[in-house]
Amino acid sequence: MMDTDKVRERKKNEISDYFRLGAVFTYFIRVFRNDPDSKASFNLRMMHGINKISILMFLFAVIFWTVKRLFF
């Protein structure tokens, strides 16, 4: 009986792991900050720059779509 409870609890934890977005949101915040301690290569800086542009374009599109749906 005890083993099945542990299995259920483990499966419950595994399913909830798919819905954790903490790491995603911390990346969104971290990508807009400059880390003075890290020496980033050119490729890494370009990747973060493209990610910044992508995040801003996505947010703009979501806001535009929401305003369009609500008011027009």
C-alpha positions as CSV (number, residue, x, y, z in Angstrom):
1,M,0.0,0.0,0.0
2,M,2.8,2.4,0.9
3,D,4.6,1.8,-2.4
4,T,1.5,2.7,-4.5
5,D,1.2,6.0,-2.6
6,K,4.9,6.8,-3.3
7,V,4.4,6.0,-7.0
8,R,1.3,8.2,-7.2
9,E,3.1,11.0,-5.4
10,R,6.1,10.6,-7.8
11,K,3.8,10.7,-10.9
12,K,2.0,13.7,-9.5
13,N,5.4,15.5,-9.0
14,E,6.5,14.6,-12.5
15,I,3.3,15.9,-14.1
16,S,3.5,19.2,-12.1
17,D,7.1,19.6,-13.3
18,Y,5.8,20.1,-16.8
19,F,3.8,23.1,-15.7
20,R,6.5,24.9,-13.8
21,L,7.4,28.1,-15.6
22,G,9.8,29.6,-13.0
23,A,12.9,28.9,-15.1
24,V,11.3,30.5,-18.2
25,F,10.4,33.7,-16.4
26,T,13.7,34.0,-14.7
27,Y,15.3,33.7,-18.2
28,F,13.1,36.5,-19.5
29,I,14.3,38.7,-16.7
30,R,17.9,37.6,-16.9
31,V,18.2,38.1,-20.6
32,F,17.6,41.9,-20.2
33,R,20.3,42.3,-17.6
34,N,24.0,42.5,-18.3
35,D,26.2,40.2,-16.1
36,P,29.5,42.0,-15.5
37,D,31.2,38.9,-14.2
38,S,30.7,36.8,-17.3
39,K,32.9,37.2,-20.3
40,A,30.5,36.3,-23.1
41,S,31.6,35.4,-26.6
42,F,30.3,37.2,-29.7
43,N,28.0,34.3,-30.5
44,L,26.5,34.3,-27.1
45,R,25.9,38.1,-27.1
46,M,24.2,37.8,-30.5
47,M,22.0,35.0,-29.3
48,H,20.9,37.0,-26.4
49,G,20.3,40.0,-28.6
50,I,18.1,38.0,-31.0
51,N,16.2,36.6,-28.0
52,K,15.6,40.1,-26.7
53,I,14.2,41.1,-30.0
54,S,12.0,38.0,-30.2
55,I,10.6,38.5,-26.7
56,L,9.8,42.1,-27.4
57,M,8.1,41.3,-30.7
58,F,6.1,38.6,-29.1
59,L,4.9,40.8,-26.3
60,F,4.0,43.6,-28.8
61,A,2.0,41.1,-30.9
62,V,0.1,39.7,-27.8
63,I,-0.7,43.3,-26.7
64,F,-1.8,44.3,-30.2
65,W,-3.9,41.2,-30.6
66,T,-5.6,41.7,-27.2
67,V,-6.3,45.4,-27.8
68,K,-7.7,44.5,-31.3
69,R,-9.9,41.8,-29.9
70,L,-11.2,43.8,-27.0
71,F,-11.9,47.2,-28.7
72,F,-12.5,46.5,-32.3
